[in-house]
Amino acid sequence: MSLQERKMIAIASVIAMDPKVMILDEPTIAQDSVGKDRIANIIKVLRAKGKCVIAILHDMDFVLENFERVMVLFHGKILAEGEAEEVFCQDEILHQAKLEKPYRIVLKEKIEEIYGGSKTKRKDNENS
């Protein structure tokens, strides 16, 4: 049995116990895009049923897409806590924790860098 299959079986066996809190340790490891989508759906269903889902992850793209609140830990210390979009914009914290920014945040920052985020600059660029 592959690691992907073993992870899914482990998740299913815990869900079968109907816990109020579900803790997932690196659920996206060894998962292809179909497996990640399946896990994302499981998280959504559990949350819709009022369950608390906590995940320990290094896949920041998955975190941003599936969790509203995040906590960045490094060597047992909390470096940041809050809404995902806000936490993922804290370069120094991410660097200290050796985490990469989610692709969506990187793209957003590049767009803001190019267009400056102001309507005036955009109009100037359009008129050039």
SEDREN-181318 format. One record per residue (C-alpha): residue in three letters; x, y, z. Coordinates in steps of 0.5 Angstrom, whole numbers, plus 500, padded with zeros to 3 digits. Example, Ala and Ser with C-alpha at 12.3 -4.5 7.8 and 13.67 -1.06 7.14 Angstrom:
2
<rec code="ALA" x="525" y="491" z="516"/>
<rec code="SER" x="527" y="498" z="514"/>
# end
This chain:
128
<rec code="MET" x="500" y="500" z="500"/>
<rec code="SER" x="503" y="507" z="498"/>
<rec code="LEU" x="504" y="513" z="503"/>
<rec code="GLN" x="498" y="516" z="500"/>
<rec code="GLU" x="493" y="511" z="501"/>
<rec code="ARG" x="496" y="510" z="508"/>
<rec code="LYS" x="495" y="517" z="510"/>
<rec code="MET" x="487" y="517" z="507"/>
<rec code="ILE" x="486" y="510" z="511"/>
<rec code="ALA" x="489" y="514" z="517"/>
<rec code="ILE" x="484" y="520" z="516"/>
<rec code="ALA" x="478" y="516" z="514"/>
<rec code="SER" x="479" y="512" z="521"/>
<rec code="VAL" x="479" y="518" z="525"/>
<rec code="ILE" x="473" y="521" z="522"/>
<rec code="ALA" x="470" y="514" z="523"/>
<rec code="MET" x="470" y="516" z="531"/>
<rec code="ASP" x="467" y="522" z="530"/>
<rec code="PRO" x="471" y="527" z="534"/>
<rec code="LYS" x="470" y="534" z="535"/>
<rec code="VAL" x="477" y="536" z="534"/>
<rec code="MET" x="481" y="533" z="528"/>
<rec code="ILE" x="488" y="534" z="528"/>
<rec code="LEU" x="492" y="533" z="521"/>
<rec code="ASP" x="500" y="532" z="521"/>
<rec code="GLU" x="502" y="533" z="514"/>
<rec code="PRO" x="496" y="531" z="511"/>
<rec code="THR" x="499" y="533" z="504"/>
<rec code="ILE" x="505" y="529" z="504"/>
<rec code="ALA" x="505" y="524" z="498"/>
<rec code="GLN" x="499" y="527" z="495"/>
<rec code="ASP" x="498" y="528" z="488"/>
<rec code="SER" x="493" y="534" z="486"/>
<rec code="VAL" x="487" y="529" z="486"/>
<rec code="GLY" x="489" y="527" z="494"/>
<rec code="LYS" x="490" y="534" z="496"/>
<rec code="ASP" x="483" y="536" z="493"/>
<rec code="ARG" x="480" y="530" z="497"/>
<rec code="ILE" x="483" y="532" z="503"/>
<rec code="ALA" x="481" y="540" z="502"/>
<rec code="ASN" x="474" y="537" z="501"/>
<rec code="ILE" x="474" y="533" z="507"/>
<rec code="ILE" x="477" y="539" z="511"/>
<rec code="LYS" x="471" y="543" z="508"/>
<rec code="VAL" x="466" y="538" z="510"/>
<rec code="LEU" x="468" y="537" z="517"/>
<rec code="ARG" x="468" y="545" z="518"/>
<rec code="ALA" x="461" y="545" z="515"/>
<rec code="LYS" x="459" y="540" z="521"/>
<rec code="GLY" x="462" y="544" z="526"/>
<rec code="LYS" x="468" y="540" z="527"/>
<rec code="CYS" x="475" y="544" z="529"/>
<rec code="VAL" x="480" y="542" z="524"/>
<rec code="ILE" x="488" y="543" z="526"/>
<rec code="ALA" x="493" y="542" z="521"/>
<rec code="ILE" x="501" y="542" z="522"/>
<rec code="LEU" x="503" y="543" z="515"/>
<rec code="HIS" x="509" y="546" z="511"/>
<rec code="ASP" x="505" y="546" z="504"/>
<rec code="MET" x="503" y="554" z="505"/>
<rec code="ASP" x="499" y="554" z="498"/>
<rec code="PHE" x="494" y="549" z="501"/>
<rec code="VAL" x="494" y="552" z="508"/>
<rec code="LEU" x="492" y="559" z="505"/>
<rec code="GLU" x="487" y="555" z="500"/>
<rec code="ASN" x="484" y="551" z="506"/>
<rec code="PHE" x="485" y="555" z="513"/>
<rec code="GLU" x="482" y="562" z="515"/>
<rec code="ARG" x="487" y="563" z="521"/>
<rec code="VAL" x="494" y="560" z="522"/>
<rec code="MET" x="499" y="560" z="527"/>
<rec code="VAL" x="507" y="560" z="525"/>
<rec code="LEU" x="511" y="556" z="530"/>
<rec code="PHE" x="519" y="555" z="530"/>
<rec code="HIS" x="522" y="551" z="535"/>
<rec code="GLY" x="516" y="551" z="539"/>
<rec code="LYS" x="515" y="558" z="540"/>
<rec code="ILE" x="509" y="562" z="536"/>
<rec code="LEU" x="512" y="567" z="531"/>
<rec code="ALA" x="505" y="569" z="528"/>
<rec code="GLU" x="498" y="568" z="529"/>
<rec code="GLY" x="492" y="571" z="525"/>
<rec code="GLU" x="488" y="571" z="519"/>
<rec code="ALA" x="492" y="567" z="513"/>
<rec code="GLU" x="493" y="573" z="508"/>
<rec code="GLU" x="496" y="577" z="514"/>
<rec code="VAL" x="501" y="572" z="517"/>
<rec code="PHE" x="503" y="570" z="510"/>
<rec code="CYS" x="505" y="578" z="508"/>
<rec code="GLN" x="510" y="578" z="514"/>
<rec code="ASP" x="517" y="576" z="510"/>
<rec code="GLU" x="521" y="576" z="516"/>
<rec code="ILE" x="517" y="571" z="520"/>
<rec code="LEU" x="516" y="567" z="514"/>
<rec code="HIS" x="524" y="567" z="513"/>
<rec code="GLN" x="525" y="566" z="520"/>
<rec code="ALA" x="521" y="560" z="520"/>
<rec code="LYS" x="524" y="557" z="514"/>
<rec code="LEU" x="517" y="557" z="510"/>
<rec code="GLU" x="516" y="560" z="503"/>
<rec code="LYS" x="510" y="564" z="501"/>
<rec code="PRO" x="504" y="561" z="498"/>
<rec code="TYR" x="504" y="563" z="491"/>
<rec code="ARG" x="498" y="567" z="491"/>
<rec code="ILE" x="501" y="572" z="496"/>
<rec code="VAL" x="507" y="572" z="491"/>
<rec code="LEU" x="503" y="574" z="485"/>
<rec code="LYS" x="499" y="579" z="489"/>
<rec code="GLU" x="505" y="582" z="491"/>
<rec code="LYS" x="508" y="582" z="484"/>
<rec code="ILE" x="502" y="585" z="481"/>
<rec code="GLU" x="502" y="591" z="487"/>
<rec code="GLU" x="509" y="592" z="485"/>
<rec code="ILE" x="508" y="593" z="478"/>
<rec code="TYR" x="502" y="597" z="479"/>
<rec code="GLY" x="503" y="600" z="485"/>
<rec code="GLY" x="496" y="599" z="488"/>
<rec code="SER" x="494" y="606" z="486"/>
<rec code="LYS" x="489" y="608" z="481"/>
<rec code="THR" x="493" y="614" z="479"/>
<rec code="LYS" x="499" y="609" z="477"/>
<rec code="ARG" x="494" y="605" z="473"/>
<rec code="LYS" x="491" y="610" z="469"/>
<rec code="ASP" x="498" y="613" z="468"/>
<rec code="ASN" x="500" y="606" z="465"/>
<rec code="GLU" x="494" y="606" z="461"/>
<rec code="ASN" x="495" y="613" z="458"/>
<rec code="SER" x="503" y="611" z="456"/>
# end
